[in-house]
Amino acid sequence: MLQLLKDLYNDESGQGMAEYGLIIALVAVVVIVALTAIGTRIKAKFEEVGDALQ
């Protein structure tokens, strides 16, 4: 039983998937922040054009 617990503790087969999951989460956060910043600037530009047309 003790050997089985040691083997499970030393098993790193799922480690790669966890790292890929963290990378994907980080990329998603960066994309959301970038789109939020760009969206705000685009909204301001459309409002500027709308005001100029009036």
PyMOL Python script that loads the backbone (N, CA, C, O; Angstrom):
from pymol import cmd

cmd.read_pdbstr("""\
ATOM      1  N   MET A   1       0.826  -1.199   0.000  1.00  0.00           N
ATOM      2  CA  MET A   1       0.000   0.000   0.000  1.00  0.00           C
ATOM      3  C   MET A   1       0.867   1.259   0.000  1.00  0.00           C
ATOM      4  O   MET A   1       0.563   2.234  -0.687  1.00  0.00           O
ATOM      5  N   LEU A   2       1.941   1.225   0.773  1.00  0.00           N
ATOM      6  CA  LEU A   2       2.834   2.381   0.847  1.00  0.00           C
ATOM      7  C   LEU A   2       3.506   2.633  -0.501  1.00  0.00           C
ATOM      8  O   LEU A   2       3.696   3.784  -0.894  1.00  0.00           O
ATOM      9  N   GLN A   3       3.858   1.585  -1.194  1.00  0.00           N
ATOM     10  CA  GLN A   3       4.479   1.719  -2.514  1.00  0.00           C
ATOM     11  C   GLN A   3       3.505   2.340  -3.513  1.00  0.00           C
ATOM     12  O   GLN A   3       3.899   3.160  -4.342  1.00  0.00           O
ATOM     13  N   LEU A   4       2.230   1.946  -3.431  1.00  0.00           N
ATOM     14  CA  LEU A   4       1.207   2.510  -4.319  1.00  0.00           C
ATOM     15  C   LEU A   4       1.064   4.012  -4.084  1.00  0.00           C
ATOM     16  O   LEU A   4       0.949   4.778  -5.041  1.00  0.00           O
ATOM     17  N   LEU A   5       1.070   4.436  -2.833  1.00  0.00           N
ATOM     18  CA  LEU A   5       0.961   5.864  -2.525  1.00  0.00           C
ATOM     19  C   LEU A   5       2.185   6.628  -3.024  1.00  0.00           C
ATOM     20  O   LEU A   5       2.061   7.747  -3.521  1.00  0.00           O
ATOM     21  N   LYS A   6       3.362   6.026  -2.893  1.00  0.00           N
ATOM     22  CA  LYS A   6       4.580   6.674  -3.398  1.00  0.00           C
ATOM     23  C   LYS A   6       4.525   6.808  -4.916  1.00  0.00           C
ATOM     24  O   LYS A   6       4.917   7.835  -5.471  1.00  0.00           O
ATOM     25  N   ASP A   7       4.036   5.764  -5.585  1.00  0.00           N
ATOM     26  CA  ASP A   7       3.925   5.809  -7.040  1.00  0.00           C
ATOM     27  C   ASP A   7       2.940   6.882  -7.489  1.00  0.00           C
ATOM     28  O   ASP A   7       3.197   7.603  -8.453  1.00  0.00           O
ATOM     29  N   LEU A   8       1.818   6.984  -6.792  1.00  0.00           N
ATOM     30  CA  LEU A   8       0.833   8.011  -7.142  1.00  0.00           C
ATOM     31  C   LEU A   8       1.380   9.412  -6.901  1.00  0.00           C
ATOM     32  O   LEU A   8       1.099  10.334  -7.667  1.00  0.00           O
ATOM     33  N   TYR A   9       2.159   9.569  -5.839  1.00  0.00           N
ATOM     34  CA  TYR A   9       2.733  10.871  -5.515  1.00  0.00           C
ATOM     35  C   TYR A   9       3.755  11.291  -6.575  1.00  0.00           C
ATOM     36  O   TYR A   9       3.851  12.471  -6.909  1.00  0.00           O
ATOM     37  N   ASN A  10       4.506  10.342  -7.096  1.00  0.00           N
ATOM     38  CA  ASN A  10       5.561  10.639  -8.063  1.00  0.00           C
ATOM     39  C   ASN A  10       5.068  10.653  -9.505  1.00  0.00           C
ATOM     40  O   ASN A  10       5.819  11.018 -10.410  1.00  0.00           O
ATOM     41  N   ASP A  11       3.821  10.261  -9.728  1.00  0.00           N
ATOM     42  CA  ASP A  11       3.279  10.214 -11.089  1.00  0.00           C
ATOM     43  C   ASP A  11       3.036  11.630 -11.598  1.00  0.00           C
ATOM     44  O   ASP A  11       2.313  12.401 -10.967  1.00  0.00           O
ATOM     45  N   GLU A  12       3.633  11.976 -12.730  1.00  0.00           N
ATOM     46  CA  GLU A  12       3.503  13.321 -13.298  1.00  0.00           C
ATOM     47  C   GLU A  12       2.814  13.300 -14.657  1.00  0.00           C
ATOM     48  O   GLU A  12       3.012  14.213 -15.458  1.00  0.00           O
ATOM     49  N   SER A  13       2.022  12.291 -14.926  1.00  0.00           N
ATOM     50  CA  SER A  13       1.424  12.162 -16.255  1.00  0.00           C
ATOM     51  C   SER A  13       0.391  13.255 -16.546  1.00  0.00           C
ATOM     52  O   SER A  13       0.219  13.626 -17.707  1.00  0.00           O
ATOM     53  N   GLY A  14      -0.291  13.776 -15.544  1.00  0.00           N
ATOM     54  CA  GLY A  14      -1.284  14.821 -15.770  1.00  0.00           C
ATOM     55  C   GLY A  14      -0.722  16.224 -15.672  1.00  0.00           C
ATOM     56  O   GLY A  14      -1.455  17.197 -15.849  1.00  0.00           O
ATOM     57  N   GLN A  15       0.550  16.344 -15.395  1.00  0.00           N
ATOM     58  CA  GLN A  15       1.163  17.652 -15.193  1.00  0.00           C
ATOM     59  C   GLN A  15       1.131  18.491 -16.464  1.00  0.00           C
ATOM     60  O   GLN A  15       0.884  19.695 -16.398  1.00  0.00           O
ATOM     61  N   GLY A  16       1.372  17.886 -17.606  1.00  0.00           N
ATOM     62  CA  GLY A  16       1.388  18.629 -18.862  1.00  0.00           C
ATOM     63  C   GLY A  16       0.049  19.263 -19.175  1.00  0.00           C
ATOM     64  O   GLY A  16      -0.012  20.406 -19.629  1.00  0.00           O
ATOM     65  N   MET A  17      -1.030  18.522 -18.934  1.00  0.00           N
ATOM     66  CA  MET A  17      -2.366  19.066 -19.191  1.00  0.00           C
ATOM     67  C   MET A  17      -2.660  20.258 -18.290  1.00  0.00           C
ATOM     68  O   MET A  17      -3.257  21.239 -18.733  1.00  0.00           O
ATOM     69  N   ALA A  18      -2.249  20.182 -17.046  1.00  0.00           N
ATOM     70  CA  ALA A  18      -2.481  21.297 -16.128  1.00  0.00           C
ATOM     71  C   ALA A  18      -1.732  22.540 -16.603  1.00  0.00           C
ATOM     72  O   ALA A  18      -2.257  23.651 -16.529  1.00  0.00           O
ATOM     73  N   GLU A  19      -0.518  22.353 -17.084  1.00  0.00           N
ATOM     74  CA  GLU A  19       0.254  23.497 -17.585  1.00  0.00           C
ATOM     75  C   GLU A  19      -0.394  24.093 -18.826  1.00  0.00           C
ATOM     76  O   GLU A  19      -0.462  25.314 -18.964  1.00  0.00           O
ATOM     77  N   TYR A  20      -0.873  23.236 -19.735  1.00  0.00           N
ATOM     78  CA  TYR A  20      -1.572  23.753 -20.913  1.00  0.00           C
ATOM     79  C   TYR A  20      -2.835  24.506 -20.508  1.00  0.00           C
ATOM     80  O   TYR A  20      -3.164  25.530 -21.107  1.00  0.00           O
ATOM     81  N   GLY A  21      -3.534  24.015 -19.512  1.00  0.00           N
ATOM     82  CA  GLY A  21      -4.730  24.703 -19.031  1.00  0.00           C
ATOM     83  C   GLY A  21      -4.409  26.073 -18.477  1.00  0.00           C
ATOM     84  O   GLY A  21      -5.149  27.028 -18.716  1.00  0.00           O
ATOM     85  N   LEU A  22      -3.319  26.186 -17.741  1.00  0.00           N
ATOM     86  CA  LEU A  22      -2.915  27.490 -17.203  1.00  0.00           C
ATOM     87  C   LEU A  22      -2.518  28.454 -18.312  1.00  0.00           C
ATOM     88  O   LEU A  22      -2.831  29.642 -18.247  1.00  0.00           O
ATOM     89  N   ILE A  23      -1.831  27.947 -19.329  1.00  0.00           N
ATOM     90  CA  ILE A  23      -1.441  28.802 -20.455  1.00  0.00           C
ATOM     91  C   ILE A  23      -2.679  29.300 -21.195  1.00  0.00           C
ATOM     92  O   ILE A  23      -2.760  30.476 -21.548  1.00  0.00           O
ATOM     93  N   ILE A  24      -3.640  28.412 -21.429  1.00  0.00           N
ATOM     94  CA  ILE A  24      -4.869  28.808 -22.125  1.00  0.00           C
ATOM     95  C   ILE A  24      -5.638  29.843 -21.312  1.00  0.00           C
ATOM     96  O   ILE A  24      -6.181  30.793 -21.875  1.00  0.00           O
ATOM     97  N   ALA A  25      -5.687  29.668 -19.999  1.00  0.00           N
ATOM     98  CA  ALA A  25      -6.374  30.639 -19.147  1.00  0.00           C
ATOM     99  C   ALA A  25      -5.687  31.998 -19.214  1.00  0.00           C
ATOM    100  O   ALA A  25      -6.358  33.028 -19.273  1.00  0.00           O
ATOM    101  N   LEU A  26      -4.358  32.009 -19.205  1.00  0.00           N
ATOM    102  CA  LEU A  26      -3.615  33.263 -19.293  1.00  0.00           C
ATOM    103  C   LEU A  26      -3.866  33.953 -20.628  1.00  0.00           C
ATOM    104  O   LEU A  26      -4.057  35.169 -20.666  1.00  0.00           O
ATOM    105  N   VAL A  27      -3.870  33.203 -21.711  1.00  0.00           N
ATOM    106  CA  VAL A  27      -4.142  33.774 -23.029  1.00  0.00           C
ATOM    107  C   VAL A  27      -5.558  34.346 -23.073  1.00  0.00           C
ATOM    108  O   VAL A  27      -5.775  35.417 -23.639  1.00  0.00           O
ATOM    109  N   ALA A  28      -6.512  33.646 -22.485  1.00  0.00           N
ATOM    110  CA  ALA A  28      -7.894  34.138 -22.470  1.00  0.00           C
ATOM    111  C   ALA A  28      -7.995  35.462 -21.719  1.00  0.00           C
ATOM    112  O   ALA A  28      -8.701  36.370 -22.157  1.00  0.00           O
ATOM    113  N   VAL A  29      -7.302  35.578 -20.602  1.00  0.00           N
ATOM    114  CA  VAL A  29      -7.333  36.834 -19.832  1.00  0.00           C
ATOM    115  C   VAL A  29      -6.728  37.971 -20.646  1.00  0.00           C
ATOM    116  O   VAL A  29      -7.267  39.078 -20.657  1.00  0.00           O
ATOM    117  N   VAL A  30      -5.618  37.711 -21.325  1.00  0.00           N
ATOM    118  CA  VAL A  30      -4.977  38.748 -22.146  1.00  0.00           C
ATOM    119  C   VAL A  30      -5.898  39.177 -23.287  1.00  0.00           C
ATOM    120  O   VAL A  30      -6.000  40.366 -23.586  1.00  0.00           O
ATOM    121  N   VAL A  31      -6.558  38.232 -23.914  1.00  0.00           N
ATOM    122  CA  VAL A  31      -7.473  38.561 -25.015  1.00  0.00           C
ATOM    123  C   VAL A  31      -8.643  39.393 -24.510  1.00  0.00           C
ATOM    124  O   VAL A  31      -9.037  40.360 -25.162  1.00  0.00           O
ATOM    125  N   ILE A  32      -9.199  39.036 -23.371  1.00  0.00           N
ATOM    126  CA  ILE A  32     -10.327  39.796 -22.822  1.00  0.00           C
ATOM    127  C   ILE A  32      -9.908  41.218 -22.486  1.00  0.00           C
ATOM    128  O   ILE A  32     -10.644  42.162 -22.775  1.00  0.00           O
ATOM    129  N   VAL A  33      -8.752  41.384 -21.887  1.00  0.00           N
ATOM    130  CA  VAL A  33      -8.268  42.732 -21.548  1.00  0.00           C
ATOM    131  C   VAL A  33      -8.022  43.542 -22.818  1.00  0.00           C
ATOM    132  O   VAL A  33      -8.376  44.719 -22.881  1.00  0.00           O
ATOM    133  N   ALA A  34      -7.417  42.919 -23.830  1.00  0.00           N
ATOM    134  CA  ALA A  34      -7.135  43.628 -25.083  1.00  0.00           C
ATOM    135  C   ALA A  34      -8.426  44.041 -25.780  1.00  0.00           C
ATOM    136  O   ALA A  34      -8.537  45.169 -26.261  1.00  0.00           O
ATOM    137  N   LEU A  35      -9.397  43.143 -25.838  1.00  0.00           N
ATOM    138  CA  LEU A  35     -10.663  43.480 -26.493  1.00  0.00           C
ATOM    139  C   LEU A  35     -11.418  44.561 -25.739  1.00  0.00           C
ATOM    140  O   LEU A  35     -12.082  45.396 -26.355  1.00  0.00           O
ATOM    141  N   THR A  36     -11.328  44.559 -24.432  1.00  0.00           N
ATOM    142  CA  THR A  36     -11.980  45.604 -23.644  1.00  0.00           C
ATOM    143  C   THR A  36     -11.353  46.963 -23.941  1.00  0.00           C
ATOM    144  O   THR A  36     -12.068  47.951 -24.111  1.00  0.00           O
ATOM    145  N   ALA A  37     -10.041  47.020 -24.003  1.00  0.00           N
ATOM    146  CA  ALA A  37      -9.358  48.286 -24.288  1.00  0.00           C
ATOM    147  C   ALA A  37      -9.656  48.763 -25.707  1.00  0.00           C
ATOM    148  O   ALA A  37      -9.931  49.943 -25.923  1.00  0.00           O
ATOM    149  N   ILE A  38      -9.603  47.862 -26.656  1.00  0.00           N
ATOM    150  CA  ILE A  38      -9.881  48.232 -28.049  1.00  0.00           C
ATOM    151  C   ILE A  38     -11.339  48.633 -28.218  1.00  0.00           C
ATOM    152  O   ILE A  38     -11.646  49.582 -28.939  1.00  0.00           O
ATOM    153  N   GLY A  39     -12.244  47.905 -27.551  1.00  0.00           N
ATOM    154  CA  GLY A  39     -13.675  48.217 -27.644  1.00  0.00           C
ATOM    155  C   GLY A  39     -13.989  49.608 -27.140  1.00  0.00           C
ATOM    156  O   GLY A  39     -14.822  50.304 -27.720  1.00  0.00           O
ATOM    157  N   THR A  40     -13.337  50.022 -26.073  1.00  0.00           N
ATOM    158  CA  THR A  40     -13.548  51.358 -25.520  1.00  0.00           C
ATOM    159  C   THR A  40     -13.081  52.426 -26.499  1.00  0.00           C
ATOM    160  O   THR A  40     -13.756  53.439 -26.684  1.00  0.00           O
ATOM    161  N   ARG A  41     -11.938  52.206 -27.122  1.00  0.00           N
ATOM    162  CA  ARG A  41     -11.421  53.181 -28.094  1.00  0.00           C
ATOM    163  C   ARG A  41     -12.306  53.240 -29.334  1.00  0.00           C
ATOM    164  O   ARG A  41     -12.538  54.322 -29.873  1.00  0.00           O
ATOM    165  N   ILE A  42     -12.799  52.101 -29.789  1.00  0.00           N
ATOM    166  CA  ILE A  42     -13.672  52.092 -30.973  1.00  0.00           C
ATOM    167  C   ILE A  42     -14.986  52.804 -30.665  1.00  0.00           C
ATOM    168  O   ILE A  42     -15.496  53.552 -31.499  1.00  0.00           O
ATOM    169  N   LYS A  43     -15.538  52.577 -29.474  1.00  0.00           N
ATOM    170  CA  LYS A  43     -16.775  53.251 -29.086  1.00  0.00           C
ATOM    171  C   LYS A  43     -16.570  54.762 -29.071  1.00  0.00           C
ATOM    172  O   LYS A  43     -17.426  55.508 -29.547  1.00  0.00           O
ATOM    173  N   ALA A  44     -15.450  55.214 -28.533  1.00  0.00           N
ATOM    174  CA  ALA A  44     -15.166  56.645 -28.484  1.00  0.00           C
ATOM    175  C   ALA A  44     -15.042  57.218 -29.893  1.00  0.00           C
ATOM    176  O   ALA A  44     -15.516  58.324 -30.155  1.00  0.00           O
ATOM    177  N   LYS A  45     -14.415  56.482 -30.795  1.00  0.00           N
ATOM    178  CA  LYS A  45     -14.262  56.956 -32.182  1.00  0.00           C
ATOM    179  C   LYS A  45     -15.621  57.066 -32.868  1.00  0.00           C
ATOM    180  O   LYS A  45     -15.869  58.041 -33.577  1.00  0.00           O
ATOM    181  N   PHE A  46     -16.514  56.079 -32.671  1.00  0.00           N
ATOM    182  CA  PHE A  46     -17.844  56.143 -33.272  1.00  0.00           C
ATOM    183  C   PHE A  46     -18.651  57.310 -32.708  1.00  0.00           C
ATOM    184  O   PHE A  46     -19.387  57.970 -33.441  1.00  0.00           O
ATOM    185  N   GLU A  47     -18.514  57.562 -31.412  1.00  0.00           N
ATOM    186  CA  GLU A  47     -19.211  58.702 -30.829  1.00  0.00           C
ATOM    187  C   GLU A  47     -18.673  60.011 -31.394  1.00  0.00           C
ATOM    188  O   GLU A  47     -19.436  60.952 -31.614  1.00  0.00           O
ATOM    189  N   GLU A  48     -17.376  60.076 -31.627  1.00  0.00           N
ATOM    190  CA  GLU A  48     -16.766  61.277 -32.213  1.00  0.00           C
ATOM    191  C   GLU A  48     -17.287  61.507 -33.633  1.00  0.00           C
ATOM    192  O   GLU A  48     -17.604  62.639 -33.999  1.00  0.00           O
ATOM    193  N   VAL A  49     -17.375  60.467 -34.413  1.00  0.00           N
ATOM    194  CA  VAL A  49     -17.896  60.578 -35.774  1.00  0.00           C
ATOM    195  C   VAL A  49     -19.369  60.955 -35.754  1.00  0.00           C
ATOM    196  O   VAL A  49     -19.811  61.783 -36.552  1.00  0.00           O
ATOM    197  N   GLY A  50     -20.136  60.352 -34.843  1.00  0.00           N
ATOM    198  CA  GLY A  50     -21.554  60.689 -34.740  1.00  0.00           C
ATOM    199  C   GLY A  50     -21.778  62.141 -34.367  1.00  0.00           C
ATOM    200  O   GLY A  50     -22.666  62.801 -34.906  1.00  0.00           O
ATOM    201  N   ASP A  51     -20.969  62.635 -33.444  1.00  0.00           N
ATOM    202  CA  ASP A  51     -21.082  64.052 -33.064  1.00  0.00           C
ATOM    203  C   ASP A  51     -20.701  64.970 -34.208  1.00  0.00           C
ATOM    204  O   ASP A  51     -21.299  66.033 -34.376  1.00  0.00           O
ATOM    205  N   ALA A  52     -19.708  64.571 -35.003  1.00  0.00           N
ATOM    206  CA  ALA A  52     -19.275  65.401 -36.130  1.00  0.00           C
ATOM    207  C   ALA A  52     -20.351  65.444 -37.210  1.00  0.00           C
ATOM    208  O   ALA A  52     -20.467  66.442 -37.921  1.00  0.00           O
ATOM    209  N   LEU A  53     -21.130  64.392 -37.342  1.00  0.00           N
ATOM    210  CA  LEU A  53     -22.170  64.360 -38.381  1.00  0.00           C
ATOM    211  C   LEU A  53     -23.398  65.200 -38.004  1.00  0.00           C
ATOM    212  O   LEU A  53     -24.180  65.588 -38.872  1.00  0.00           O
ATOM    213  N   GLN A  54     -23.557  65.472 -36.733  1.00  0.00           N
ATOM    214  CA  GLN A  54     -24.734  66.245 -36.316  1.00  0.00           C
ATOM    215  C   GLN A  54     -24.564  67.677 -36.529  1.00  0.00           C
ATOM    216  O   GLN A  54     -25.467  68.458 -36.228  1.00  0.00           O
TER     217      GLN A  54
END
""", "prot")
cmd.dss("prot")
cmd.show_as("cartoon", "prot")
cmd.util.cbc("prot")
cmd.orient("prot")
